[in-house]
Each structure stands twice: as structure tokens, then as C-alpha cells.
């Protein structure tokens, strides 16, 4: 009898109920909120469902030493987590993004590339603010990249610069990417006049196949020579795009943009979520990261819209003016921010379609954020 | 009077600044009784030595400071002021030989070391002890008493209880662990330099891309479009089958726009309809470049199975 009681006591000590803390419950609650938002509101479901479930997995209270936790060497989760920790997953995702992205909107109107550069100021605005709040420069750089609105880039950079903050940074980046329509719209309306919102942009020209093939090669050479530290992201992005545009590697492009990116997205979402263990995640720093992440999105959107207005000052031909509503699309949340431009533009003029125009700065933002990540890595890594 | 006061103030400031600088010095290592493997001094003798380390990021001149092994006599061994070699660079070390013959040179003290003694570094005022190192009474022959920085970035040195093999002229800590981030914190504490440089680089990279594509493709294409029919917006060629001109009139363009509008009207918040609208737009503009030729070619490939030379029976020779 005594032996049975002892065994039961021992079993009880191994259960989640015995090891549970309020922090675990809070994190499980946040995970459930993510899953609910993804399913009910359909906000970034491909990301929020794996991240949300990963949060629940990572915060199941357990007896330490069983070699099953994400931070315990050799466990299944730990092995999968290496892709995040060592930065393998983000370049693979970039390969898929490259194979999915059509850069023709950008090639047809090259001037829109600059909007993608302007929106990256959100990264450096957040960097300055993070330093003010007492973060170390490498941590500030990792936090700043949230302003690039690019989940894989944020994970890649934070895994190199501040691995301890990666969970909070990744969750923050993906959360705000899901909230792009909520964050950006008021800023766009605040910074533009009715007259500016009514600007109709000229129809973009059709881009030839030759241009589409040359773009990833030239784009890669230029950006990689300027920022070699961005090679993993830029190389994979442009390589994926070349697979797509060359027309002779359709199977590879289909694999990169389909099964490969799906597998990696599933793993990255799950393991990033699992890495948000309560003891490592719930802290004042995490709250600050969420606040700074929001500010970085605000700064990025503001800079993008204001930059278009600045460009318009130098464009004398009224027919060539740019609608400032596409300025928000300079952040690389593809295609959400471009869709925000379209919907806000059509609210005031149902015949004004900005989607194709906004896709230009949107994909430029992907390149811009990868370049910015490379610069931060070379300075702080 | 004013000049006099200014001079006094400046001198006081200079003295205090000097004192502040030398306070960054520490005695990082000492060997009291070198064994046969110990290093030799400039005279070929094997005597005890102490190692001074400058943990600041600026150069420190320790000329005029004192070394002593006697707490009651802090001015026992003066380090000469006139020697330029007493300027110690940031994060650098220097050896002082405790041979008991101070007259041998700048880097020689007029006392010898022994286990159980404590050696002091005294500021140039002769009163302020900057740092000290107690040599354990049980320090074996040939080993060193030393301080180690467990995290060299913080520059906090602690005395290590276990004596170690001496490491003369080497910093007792791992300088390789100084990260770029830490260096950046020192050089650019507010982050403005990095931000300005980074924004400039991002703009430059994308501006070069813009300029190249504008120059090589966009400008010629627009010129060609201007030269052509103003009412048409599109003209392109596709595939090996020959030229196929696709021309959209203004009316067709508005149909494209209407298709997008219709799709987006149906859209709630998913990507599907936006993708449909984009696809319709691309299809009507014939911008989809993957035109399938509709021809399947089966090529003969050689293998061991159809290689006649391998299948022939070899004749016996």
C-alpha cells in the first residue's frame, strides 16, 4: 500500500498540475487567443495557428530533466528549434517567398523602390528608442527589425543578435503583421489629404520576360555586394525568384513556393511558439519589446507615406504623381499592406485601384528589410 | 589674481584627471619565486615580477606612481616620470621586475617579492593606494598569483585563489568575447551613427537598383510606348510561335479594373479574391509568361540496355 502511495505521489510530481505556475497559464491563454484570432478572424492563420499551438506546447508545465522541452539538448523540439536558433529556416522561407513573388509591379515602376527604402526607417527609429530604454545595441538591433514587418527576417536577425529575446520579437513581429490593417489605416488617413487620396496613378507598363529574369540576378549582385552579411536572405530570395522567372525550373519553383515553404513555415511557427516558455518570456523586457514593435510599425508607415508626399514635390507632371496611400506598403508585410492601400483608396474613390501600384513598394520592402538586417548584422553581430 | 586662480584650477584639474586615469590600473599578476622556466629580465636574471594592466579605453601614464611592499612606506619605489614608455595603451599590460635593484631602469622596483607579502600600486600623490595584490604564503615556486576578468567586457577583475602558470604580458581574460555590440555601445552610445549609416546604405542599394532598371528598361520602354499608338497600353511578344500582339483598349482596361473591383468587393479579408483579381488582371494583360508550347518531345536516351556494343556477345580470342 505504501509503495502504491509512493508511486502515485511520484506520478503526481511529474504531472503538469503539480508543476503549473500562473505564468504558464497566462502563456497558454495567449496561445489560445492567437489560435482564436487565426480561426475566427482569419488573421495570418498560417502563422498564428502554429505559433499559438507552439505556445501551448512550450508552456505545458513539466518536470525538468525529462529531455522533452525545447531548451533541453537533444529533445525532439530542441532539434527542430535548431533551425530557428541557428537561422536555417528564415533563408528557406525567403527561397519560397522569392519563388512566389512577382517583381513586375516593381520593375514596371522602378521609382517605387525608394518607398521600400523609406519605410525601413521604422527599423532604425525603433533601434534608437530601444537604446533609450536601456537595451544593449545588439538587442536594440534585433528589436528594431520588427519594423521591417518581416517575420523570417526578424527571426533570422534576432537569432544572431539576441537569441534570448527571439521569442518575444518573433511573436511581436507576427502579431503586428496580422494587425497591419488596424495599425496602418489611421496613420494613412491622418497624414494624407482627400485630394492626395484621389490621385489616380498611371497604368503600369507590362514587363517583359527578359526584365523579369535579369531583375533577380542584378538585384542580387547589387545588394549582396553592398551588404554581404545579408547574403543568406538576399541570396535565397533572388534565387527563388530566378527559379520562378527563368521558366525552365518550374518544378523547383513549385517545390520552393509550395511544399518546402509550407513545411518550414509549420516548423518555424511551432518552434518559435514553443520557445516562449513562461520563465523566459514573461518579463518587463517582453512588454517593452511589444511596445517598441508597435512604435516601429507606426514609424515605418509614417515614413513611407511622408516619403511619397516628398517625392510628389519633385514630380511636376500631375499625371505621374504617386498616391501617398501606397506609402504604407513600403513595409514588407506582403501582401497585407498593399491590400490596405487598395481598400483605403477605394473607400474614397471606388474606381481607384492601388493594389498593383502598392505591390511595387511592398516587394521593395522585402528587399529593403533584408538589406537592413544585413547591415545590422555586420555592425552588431 | 584671476590668472593665478585659473592656473591653480587647471593644475588641480590636470592632477585629478591624471589621478583618475591611473585609477584604471590594476596589478593583474605577480610571480614571487620564478622557477627555471621563468622568463629572464633585461640583465639575464630570473627575478620576481608584477604585471600592471590598464583596464580603461584610454592611454594611462603611470610615470610618477609608486610601487611598494610596505604599507607603512608607500613611496618605496618610484616609477620614473621622464620615461615615455610609462604610457600604457588601453587594455595593455606591462611588467615591472622586482629585482631589488631600482637603479636598473624604469621597469625595475627596489624590493623583491616573497610569498605572504602584499604589493601595492600607489598614485603619484604618494598616499592613494590604487590597487594591491596579496601573494599567498603558500604560493609554490614558479606559479603566479593573479586576477582574472571572468567577463572581459565588464572589465571586472577578481583575485583567483588557485595559483596558475604565469602568463606574462598577456591580459588575464578573453578579449575575443568582446562583441561588436559592446564596441558599438562605446563608440555610438545613442545609436545615431549606426542609424544614419544604415539608412544611407539601404537607400543607396535600392537607389542603384532603381537607377539601373530605370535606365536599362523603364526609360526605353516608355519611350517606345510614346512612339507607338497612344491609345494602346500594351504590346508584347511571346513564345517561339511568332509574334502575338496583345492590345488592350481603354474600354478593356476598364473591364480589367472592374474585374478587380468585383473580386475585391467579394473579398472580406482573405487573400483568395485578391489573388483572383491579380490573376484576372495578369491574364487580360497577357503578362503571364509561361506559355506552354503544347508539344511533347520524347528524346532517346542511351543506356546499357540499348547499347549494342554491350549487348553483343564477345567472341572468344
Interface residues (C-beta under 8 A of the other chain):
Chain A: X41 X42 X104 X107 X108 X109 X110 X111 X113 X114 X116 X117 X118 X120 X121 X123 X124 X127 X128 X131 X132 X136 X137 X138 X139 X140 X141 X161 X181 X203 X205 X206 X207 X208 X209 X211 X212 X214 X215 X218 X219 X222 X223 X226 X227 X245 X247 X250 X335 X339 X342 X343 X346 X350 X351 X353 X355 X356 X364 X367 X368 X371 X372 X375 X376 X379 X380 X381
Chain B: X179 X180 X181 X182 X184 X185 X188 X189 X190 X191 X192 X194 X195 X197 X198 X199 X201 X202 X203 X204 X205 X206 X207 X208 X209 X210 X211 X212 X213 X214 X216 X217 X218 X221 X222 X225 X233 X234 X236 X253 X257 X260 X261 X264 X269 X270 X271 X274 X277 X278 X281 X285 X286 X287 X289 X290
